[in-house]
Amino acid sequence: MFPDYIIILLIAAGSIRFFFQSSEDVASVLAVGVALTSLICGFALAPWPVQLGILLTVLVWERLYLRTQPKTKP
């Protein structure tokens, strides 16, 4: 049995890539909708070690991203 969550997450990644390459408004909105739906379904269907890996990746990426941003005063 091939893991379905991998296919769903690949569909989400393809939709996100299509969103960044498309200049059409309707196509961009549809790509974002498909990507969000696929990410939610793929994350919900994934086993807990994969969910934990995705969560840790997002947390580390956010920490590194925020560290490279310049501090601005309000």
C-alpha positions as CSV (number, residue, x, y, z in Angstrom):
1,M,0.0,0.0,0.0
2,F,1.5,3.3,-1.1
3,P,1.2,6.1,1.4
4,D,-1.6,8.4,0.2
5,Y,-0.3,11.3,2.2
6,I,2.8,11.5,0.1
7,I,0.8,11.9,-3.0
8,I,-1.4,14.6,-1.4
9,L,1.6,16.5,-0.1
10,L,3.2,16.3,-3.6
11,I,-0.1,17.7,-5.1
12,A,0.1,20.6,-2.6
13,A,3.8,21.3,-3.4
14,G,2.9,21.3,-7.2
15,S,0.0,23.7,-6.6
16,I,2.3,26.1,-4.6
17,R,4.8,26.0,-7.4
18,F,2.1,26.7,-10.0
19,F,0.9,29.6,-7.8
20,F,4.3,31.3,-7.9
21,Q,4.7,30.8,-11.7
22,S,1.2,31.8,-12.7
23,S,0.2,35.4,-13.6
24,E,-3.5,34.7,-14.0
25,D,-5.7,35.7,-11.1
26,V,-8.2,32.8,-11.2
27,A,-5.5,30.2,-11.7
28,S,-3.6,31.6,-8.7
29,V,-6.7,31.5,-6.4
30,L,-7.5,27.9,-7.5
31,A,-3.9,26.9,-6.9
32,V,-3.9,28.3,-3.4
33,G,-7.2,26.6,-2.7
34,V,-6.0,23.2,-3.9
35,A,-2.7,23.7,-2.0
36,L,-4.4,24.5,1.3
37,T,-6.9,21.6,1.0
38,S,-4.1,19.2,0.1
39,L,-1.9,20.3,2.9
40,I,-4.6,20.0,5.5
41,C,-5.7,16.5,4.2
42,G,-2.1,15.3,3.8
43,F,-1.2,16.4,7.3
44,A,-4.3,14.8,8.8
45,L,-3.7,11.5,7.0
46,A,0.0,11.3,7.7
47,P,1.2,9.1,10.6
48,W,2.4,10.8,13.7
49,P,6.2,10.6,13.0
50,V,5.7,12.4,9.7
51,Q,3.5,15.0,11.5
52,L,6.1,15.5,14.1
53,G,8.8,15.9,11.4
54,I,6.7,18.4,9.5
55,L,6.1,20.3,12.7
56,L,9.8,20.4,13.7
57,T,10.7,21.5,10.1
58,V,8.3,24.4,10.3
59,L,9.4,25.5,13.7
60,V,13.1,25.4,12.8
61,W,12.5,27.2,9.5
62,E,10.5,29.8,11.3
63,R,13.2,30.3,13.9
64,L,15.9,30.6,11.2
65,Y,13.7,32.9,9.1
66,L,13.0,35.2,12.0
67,R,16.7,35.3,13.0
68,T,17.7,36.6,9.5
69,Q,15.0,39.4,9.5
70,P,16.2,42.8,10.6
71,K,14.8,44.2,13.8
72,T,12.5,47.2,13.2
73,K,11.2,49.6,15.9
74,P,7.4,50.2,15.8
